[in-house]
Amino acid sequence: MVGTRNQQKRKIWKTALFFSPSILLLGVFFIGPMIMTVFFSFTDISLTGSSAQAMKFVGFRNFIEIFKDPKLLTVLKNTMVFLVFSGIIGQQCLGFLLASLMRGKNRLVRKFVGFTVVAGWITPEVIAAFMFSSFFADAGTLNKIIGIFGASPVSWLFTFPMACVVIANIWKGSAYSMMMFQASLDNISDDIVEAARIDGAGGLQILLRITLPMIKSTMATTFVIVTLSTLGAFGLVFAMTGGGPAIMTTTLSIFMYQKAFIAYQIGYGMAIALFILAIGILLSLVYIRLIRANDGN
Amino acid sequence: MKKKKKNLQKVIPYMVLLIIAGAFLLPLLWLVFAAFNPEASQAFAVPKYMSVENFRVILTDAKNQRGFLNSLFISVVQTGIVLVCSLLAAYPLSRYELKTGQKITMGMLFLTSIPITAVMVPVYQMFIMMKLVDSIGGTIIFLSASGLPYGIWMMKNFLDGVSVDLEEAAWIDGASAVKSVVHVVLPLMLPGLFTVAMFTFVGSWGNFFVPLILLQSTEKIPAAVNIYRFFGERGQVIYGQLAAYSIVYMLPVFVLYFFSQNYMSKGFAMTGASKG
């Protein structure tokens, strides 16, 4: 009895020892800043001027200011449009489409298509931004292509800036959904599908009655992850449009950057960060729930 | 008639796949062609004659060389720190069946999905207070911390796959925990270590936001910020050079990808969020 208790104690000590470098790093540089966000978003902290020295609590002023900001509504709308079209509809649906089309196909085709999609994922975001601002530029590839069909050039980045960043983000991020769906579809045995087919089920029926229910949990987890990464996306949009023209592509993360690092209103920036963080925490908790539920099955 | 329909049904998925692949490939092809084209424009074009002039200009520029070296230094050191810390942390999580261990594992999974964007403002504030702004060391430490949750999570999953029996045999032979890790577990963990290293390196190499905020001096910024400043703030962009720069910058991660495709899909299969 005493021995096992000692053993248990030793294990706890060892765990603590082994964990200490990680705890230190995570505590100071990750969890610390998360807590700071809450604290500083109630202050008038800024990088220049008098409040840089004497910071004081201002209650909910930053939050009230945010809600009064006439730009906020547009920024939220932009964020939602970017999230829904590039993340949920774009990456999720394209990822699923690719994964299901690739199922049971020629190995070479699978490899080739897989590579072209994964190339987006490994390409650094600044490069992806340059590639797509060139692609949509007035003298860019897209106008050249539509020119072949006799259409006159369009200023894509000025007329449809949101569509441009959405497409760029689909290109950049579809690999994750594709790979997750591929792994999940591989788990569905061909026998079930074959049996259903013999029973007379059509393609749509197989999709709705067999495939979708069986990959439900993967859909849920990728949904959360894609949402979180789209919400946090910064470099791609920033390097492509800088949030413009005007504020047409300013998402929450770019808004935060502008407030905190261009206008030097750190407190205000923190309040926006807190908002992003709150959504992040909420979705992460949902995510863990989903993972745990899956493990239970 | 029926046979024709069946053939068509077989061909359509291939056609759709190839069209999507073509669309994905097009921007990349522009980049490759433009890099070797001395007269490159923003539109896709096959060069009239090939030249490596763009590469020569980019690679002989001292600022660019510095940028690549900084990227390499930051990514390698960060990967090293993440590997050591996550291996140490994952070991007790995987081996000792403690209740707190399970909670910590879930905590790590939770942290993997918090967007780094959300903590950048407070991190900058903290770096001002700690006098760490514009310090490569500070940047590396922050990047390491942000890469740790995913590293620990992946490493724990890989360790779970390494049988405890071998290790216990080593213990019975009188080896200490550290010794058994080094001689027995580590060799079996190589694929896992490689996967964690690869994910960390790719994430670090492409990272733009963190160095944009935390580093300022021209001689300290990595390639991601350098290329943004180099081309983003100049009026007249020479597209061939931009493309050549991009190719050089992308090359390491693409080479890494080709050597580690299998490891990568393993990392993806581990769920958890991989943040770029």
Interface residues (C-beta under 8 A of the other chain):
Chain A: K11 I12 K14 T15 F18 F19 P21 S22 L25 L26 V28 F29 F30 I31 G32 P33 M34 M36 T37 F40 I45 L47 L94 L97 L98 L101 M102 K105 N106 V109 F112 V113 T116 V117 V118 A119 G120 W121 I122 T123 P124 E125 V126 I127 F130 M131 F132 S134 F135 A137 A139 G140 T141 N143 K144 W171 Y176 M179 M180 A183 T221 V224 I225 L228 S229 L231 G232 A233 F234 G235 F238 A239 S253 M256 Y257 A260 F261 I266 G269 M270 I272 A273 I276 L277 G280 I281 L283 S284 L285 Y287 I288 I291 R292
Chain B: P13 Y14 V16 L17 L18 I20 A21 G22 F24 L25 L26 P27 L28 W30 L31 S41 Q42 A43 F44 I81 V84 C85 S86 L88 A89 Y91 P92 L93 Y96 L98 T100 G101 I104 M106 L109 F110 L111 S113 I114 P115 I116 T117 A118 V119 M120 V121 P122 V123 Y124 Q125 M126 I128 I141 F142 S144 A145 S146 L148 P149 I152 A177 V202 W205 G206 F208 F209 L212 I213 A224 I227 Y228 F231 G232 Y239 L242 S246 Y249 M250 V253 F254 Y257 M264 S265 F268 A269 T271 A273 S274 K275 G276
